[in-house]
């Protein structure tokens, strides 16, 4: 075990979410980065996807109790006092009640910071939310837009400090895509698209399928990379592919840890979500030298300079098809976007830099 500075704040990372997406993986990365600086512990739910992803044994298992949050809160408070925790860092908004109750029940009374991955759309001026937010010291907003929403909807008299730290991406090594091409019989002259994320209606995979159906080029293939979270929606996507007669051009990979490989083999990555708070997959693709086409709202506006290091579209299948066709027919532009997006990913969104900024923010809370 590496030696850490005992003068640094002791941090407890908390996420009881049953899912395994960008939010949950961010906790995993925070833990692995912070533990090199200080004593860092983690609280997750046993046998959920995040637990199976974690390699460390240094974790407390709790079960979220929606009706009686006091039960896991008592266990969490005991853990806080046992390990003399200074900072509670939670990620999933549904854990807020448990975390606040644990803080109140503990002798230590650690400060609380939330990493807010989603925007806010309604006022939090009721008694319940006023009581919760007055116990939170800081909110880490992943974009300027999220920060603006938090400052708008949380009353100023109980509003925590809100600070922006972007998510980050690890520097990528060149990936040998030969195996992926062989596995799916991808020919060298085929133009490959990918959309990465959980398969659910809010991610708008159907819009990408619709755009693909409008393109006359038969040598365009699409990877839909991610786990199905809604079987009815997945069946809708399969049906669309059949109706548009493009079943042989659309490949569903299911859940995979080889996300970088699919991005690296693709000519273009697409983010179709209409209200994406940030868009971690954008900078992941950029770091893999894969140009991105993303919707022109929310987080993508803070990442992409349209026409310089990526393309933005208006959210319609028609405009998406137009932008895909533009890159298909202009390989010089495709190369230019790839080079400039890769440079931006490494200069502005480097993983270690962003996590250190967040650590410094947490450290300043002590």
RANOR-V135620 format. One record per residue. RES is the residue in three letters. PHI is phi as a letter, one per 40 degrees, with the letter a starting at -180 (999 if undefined). PSI is psi in whole degrees, -180 to 180 (none if undefined). Layout:
res=RES phi=PHI psi=PSI
res=RES phi=PHI psi=PSI
//
This chain:
res=UNK phi=999 psi=135
res=UNK phi=c psi=145
res=UNK phi=c psi=138
res=UNK phi=b psi=161
res=UNK phi=c psi=117
res=UNK phi=c psi=-11
res=UNK phi=c psi=-12
res=UNK phi=c psi=157
res=UNK phi=c psi=139
res=UNK phi=c psi=124
res=UNK phi=b psi=140
res=UNK phi=b psi=114
res=UNK phi=c psi=132
res=UNK phi=b psi=129
res=UNK phi=a psi=113
res=UNK phi=b psi=17
res=UNK phi=c psi=141
res=UNK phi=c psi=-4
res=UNK phi=c psi=177
res=UNK phi=a psi=82
res=UNK phi=b psi=-159
res=UNK phi=d psi=-40
res=UNK phi=c psi=-49
res=UNK phi=c psi=-40
res=UNK phi=c psi=-26
res=UNK phi=c psi=-39
res=UNK phi=d psi=-44
res=UNK phi=d psi=-43
res=UNK phi=c psi=-38
res=UNK phi=d psi=-48
res=UNK phi=d psi=-48
res=UNK phi=c psi=-29
res=UNK phi=c psi=-47
res=UNK phi=c psi=-34
res=UNK phi=c psi=-15
res=UNK phi=c psi=-14
res=UNK phi=b psi=-28
res=UNK phi=a psi=-178
res=UNK phi=c psi=121
res=UNK phi=b psi=132
res=UNK phi=b psi=168
res=UNK phi=b psi=144
res=UNK phi=b psi=120
res=UNK phi=a psi=176
res=UNK phi=c psi=136
res=UNK phi=c psi=138
res=UNK phi=g psi=13
res=UNK phi=c psi=175
res=UNK phi=c psi=-38
res=UNK phi=c psi=-37
res=UNK phi=c psi=-43
res=UNK phi=c psi=-24
res=UNK phi=c psi=-30
res=UNK phi=c psi=138
res=UNK phi=b psi=-24
res=UNK phi=c psi=148
res=UNK phi=c psi=-4
res=UNK phi=c psi=70
res=UNK phi=a psi=148
res=UNK phi=b psi=133
res=UNK phi=c psi=128
res=UNK phi=b psi=154
res=UNK phi=b psi=123
res=UNK phi=c psi=135
res=UNK phi=b psi=102
res=UNK phi=c psi=-39
res=UNK phi=c psi=-35
res=UNK phi=b psi=71
res=UNK phi=c psi=-14
res=UNK phi=c psi=-29
res=UNK phi=c psi=-56
res=UNK phi=c psi=-26
res=UNK phi=c psi=-38
res=UNK phi=c psi=-44
res=UNK phi=c psi=-42
res=UNK phi=c psi=-39
res=UNK phi=c psi=-41
res=UNK phi=c psi=-39
res=UNK phi=c psi=-40
res=UNK phi=d psi=-48
res=UNK phi=c psi=-35
res=UNK phi=c psi=-42
res=UNK phi=b psi=9
res=UNK phi=f psi=50
res=UNK phi=c psi=135
res=UNK phi=c psi=-35
res=UNK phi=b psi=130
res=UNK phi=b psi=120
res=UNK phi=b psi=106
res=UNK phi=b psi=158
res=UNK phi=b psi=-35
res=UNK phi=c psi=123
res=UNK phi=d psi=-32
res=UNK phi=c psi=-11
res=UNK phi=c psi=-2
res=UNK phi=d psi=-46
res=UNK phi=c psi=-47
res=UNK phi=d psi=-44
res=UNK phi=c psi=-45
res=UNK phi=c psi=-44
res=UNK phi=c psi=-41
res=UNK phi=c psi=-41
res=UNK phi=d psi=-45
res=UNK phi=c psi=-36
res=UNK phi=c psi=-19
res=UNK phi=c psi=156
res=UNK phi=c psi=-30
res=UNK phi=c psi=-36
res=UNK phi=f psi=60
res=UNK phi=c psi=159
res=UNK phi=c psi=156
res=UNK phi=b psi=134
res=UNK phi=b psi=137
res=UNK phi=b psi=134
res=UNK phi=c psi=115
res=UNK phi=c psi=110
res=UNK phi=c psi=-16
res=UNK phi=b psi=157
res=UNK phi=c psi=179
res=UNK phi=b psi=137
res=UNK phi=b psi=-2
res=UNK phi=a psi=157
res=UNK phi=c psi=144
res=UNK phi=b psi=54
res=UNK phi=b psi=5
res=UNK phi=c psi=165
res=UNK phi=c psi=-38
res=UNK phi=c psi=-52
res=UNK phi=c psi=-33
res=UNK phi=c psi=-41
res=UNK phi=c psi=-42
res=UNK phi=c psi=-51
res=UNK phi=c psi=-23
res=UNK phi=c psi=-13
res=UNK phi=c psi=-7
res=UNK phi=c psi=128
res=UNK phi=c psi=-44
res=UNK phi=a psi=144
res=UNK phi=b psi=126
res=UNK phi=c psi=111
res=UNK phi=c psi=136
res=UNK phi=c psi=-9
res=UNK phi=a psi=166
res=UNK phi=c psi=-34
res=UNK phi=c psi=-44
res=UNK phi=c psi=-41
res=UNK phi=d psi=-45
res=UNK phi=c psi=-39
res=UNK phi=c psi=-42
res=UNK phi=c psi=-43
res=UNK phi=c psi=-26
res=UNK phi=c psi=-41
res=UNK phi=b psi=-15
res=UNK phi=c psi=122
res=UNK phi=d psi=140
res=UNK phi=c psi=-33
res=UNK phi=c psi=-15
res=UNK phi=b psi=13
res=UNK phi=c psi=125
res=UNK phi=c psi=166
res=UNK phi=c psi=136
res=UNK phi=b psi=120
res=UNK phi=b psi=141
res=UNK phi=c psi=126
res=UNK phi=b psi=119
res=UNK phi=c psi=156
res=UNK phi=c psi=163
res=UNK phi=b psi=172
res=UNK phi=b psi=144
res=UNK phi=c psi=147
res=UNK phi=c psi=136
res=UNK phi=b psi=146
res=UNK phi=c psi=156
res=UNK phi=c psi=133
res=UNK phi=b psi=135
res=UNK phi=c psi=111
res=UNK phi=c psi=9
res=UNK phi=d psi=-45
res=UNK phi=c psi=-42
res=UNK phi=c psi=-44
res=UNK phi=c psi=-42
res=UNK phi=c psi=-40
res=UNK phi=c psi=-39
res=UNK phi=b psi=12
res=UNK phi=f psi=46
res=UNK phi=c psi=124
res=UNK phi=c psi=156
res=UNK phi=c psi=-27
res=UNK phi=c psi=5
res=UNK phi=c psi=143
res=UNK phi=c psi=120
res=UNK phi=b psi=131
res=UNK phi=b psi=156
res=UNK phi=a psi=148
res=UNK phi=b psi=126
res=UNK phi=b psi=131
res=UNK phi=i psi=167
res=UNK phi=d psi=140
res=UNK phi=c psi=102
res=UNK phi=a psi=159
res=UNK phi=d psi=-35
res=UNK phi=c psi=-18
res=UNK phi=c psi=-10
res=UNK phi=g psi=38
res=UNK phi=c psi=-29
res=UNK phi=c psi=-31
res=UNK phi=c psi=-33
res=UNK phi=c psi=-40
res=UNK phi=c psi=-43
res=UNK phi=c psi=-43
res=UNK phi=c psi=-42
res=UNK phi=c psi=-38
res=UNK phi=c psi=-20
res=UNK phi=c psi=-10
res=UNK phi=c psi=129
res=UNK phi=c psi=-13
res=UNK phi=c psi=115
res=UNK phi=c psi=-13
res=UNK phi=c psi=26
res=UNK phi=b psi=128
res=UNK phi=b psi=154
res=UNK phi=b psi=126
res=UNK phi=c psi=125
res=UNK phi=b psi=105
res=UNK phi=b psi=117
res=UNK phi=i psi=165
res=UNK phi=c psi=141
res=UNK phi=c psi=125
res=UNK phi=b psi=-7
res=UNK phi=a psi=103
res=UNK phi=c psi=-36
res=UNK phi=c psi=-37
res=UNK phi=c psi=-41
res=UNK phi=d psi=-43
res=UNK phi=c psi=-35
res=UNK phi=c psi=-41
res=UNK phi=c psi=-44
res=UNK phi=d psi=-42
res=UNK phi=c psi=-40
res=UNK phi=c psi=-44
res=UNK phi=d psi=-40
res=UNK phi=c psi=-44
res=UNK phi=c psi=-36
res=UNK phi=c psi=-3
res=UNK phi=f psi=43
res=UNK phi=b psi=24
res=UNK phi=d psi=-34
res=UNK phi=c psi=-4
res=UNK phi=b psi=-4
res=UNK phi=b psi=127
res=UNK phi=b psi=120
res=UNK phi=c psi=119
res=UNK phi=c psi=-21
res=UNK phi=g psi=-173
res=UNK phi=c psi=139
res=UNK phi=a psi=149
res=UNK phi=c psi=2
res=UNK phi=c psi=33
res=UNK phi=d psi=-44
res=UNK phi=d psi=-37
res=UNK phi=c psi=-42
res=UNK phi=c psi=-35
res=UNK phi=c psi=-42
res=UNK phi=c psi=-33
res=UNK phi=c psi=-13
res=UNK phi=c psi=147
res=UNK phi=c psi=-32
res=UNK phi=a psi=137
res=UNK phi=b psi=145
res=UNK phi=b psi=134
res=UNK phi=b psi=113
res=UNK phi=b psi=-7
res=UNK phi=d psi=134
res=UNK phi=c psi=-25
res=UNK phi=b psi=68
res=UNK phi=c psi=123
res=UNK phi=c psi=-40
res=UNK phi=b psi=-72
res=UNK phi=h psi=62
res=UNK phi=d psi=-34
res=UNK phi=c psi=-23
res=UNK phi=c psi=-52
res=UNK phi=c psi=-25
res=UNK phi=c psi=-44
res=UNK phi=c psi=-43
res=UNK phi=d psi=-41
res=UNK phi=c psi=-20
res=UNK phi=c psi=12
res=UNK phi=g psi=33
res=UNK phi=b psi=117
res=UNK phi=c psi=152
res=UNK phi=b psi=140
res=UNK phi=b psi=122
res=UNK phi=b psi=160
res=UNK phi=c psi=148
res=UNK phi=c psi=52
res=UNK phi=a psi=161
res=UNK phi=g psi=-145
res=UNK phi=d psi=-41
res=UNK phi=d psi=-29
res=UNK phi=c psi=-24
res=UNK phi=c psi=-4
res=UNK phi=b psi=-46
res=UNK phi=b psi=131
res=UNK phi=c psi=109
res=UNK phi=d psi=126
res=UNK phi=g psi=-8
res=UNK phi=b psi=-54
res=UNK phi=b psi=22
res=UNK phi=i psi=177
res=UNK phi=b psi=144
res=UNK phi=b psi=146
res=UNK phi=b psi=167
res=UNK phi=c psi=6
res=UNK phi=g psi=-7
res=UNK phi=c psi=153
res=UNK phi=c psi=-34
res=UNK phi=c psi=-46
res=UNK phi=c psi=-35
res=UNK phi=c psi=-45
res=UNK phi=c psi=-39
res=UNK phi=c psi=-42
res=UNK phi=c psi=-38
res=UNK phi=c psi=-46
res=UNK phi=c psi=-37
res=UNK phi=d psi=-46
res=UNK phi=c psi=-33
res=UNK phi=c psi=-38
res=UNK phi=c psi=-5
res=UNK phi=b psi=83
res=UNK phi=c psi=-25
res=UNK phi=c psi=-42
res=UNK phi=c psi=-40
res=UNK phi=d psi=-47
res=UNK phi=c psi=-42
res=UNK phi=c psi=-46
res=UNK phi=c psi=-40
res=UNK phi=c psi=-44
res=UNK phi=c psi=-45
res=UNK phi=c psi=-34
res=UNK phi=c psi=-37
res=UNK phi=c psi=-42
res=UNK phi=c psi=-43
res=UNK phi=c psi=-42
res=UNK phi=d psi=-40
res=UNK phi=c psi=-24
res=UNK phi=c psi=-37
res=UNK phi=b psi=-28
res=UNK phi=b psi=31
res=UNK phi=c psi=132
res=UNK phi=d psi=-55
res=UNK phi=c psi=-36
res=UNK phi=c psi=-45
res=UNK phi=c psi=-40
res=UNK phi=c psi=-34
res=UNK phi=c psi=-36
res=UNK phi=c psi=-42
res=UNK phi=c psi=-41
res=UNK phi=c psi=-43
res=UNK phi=c psi=-36
res=UNK phi=c psi=-46
res=UNK phi=c psi=-43
res=UNK phi=d psi=-36
res=UNK phi=c psi=-12
res=UNK phi=c psi=-21
res=UNK phi=c psi=none
//
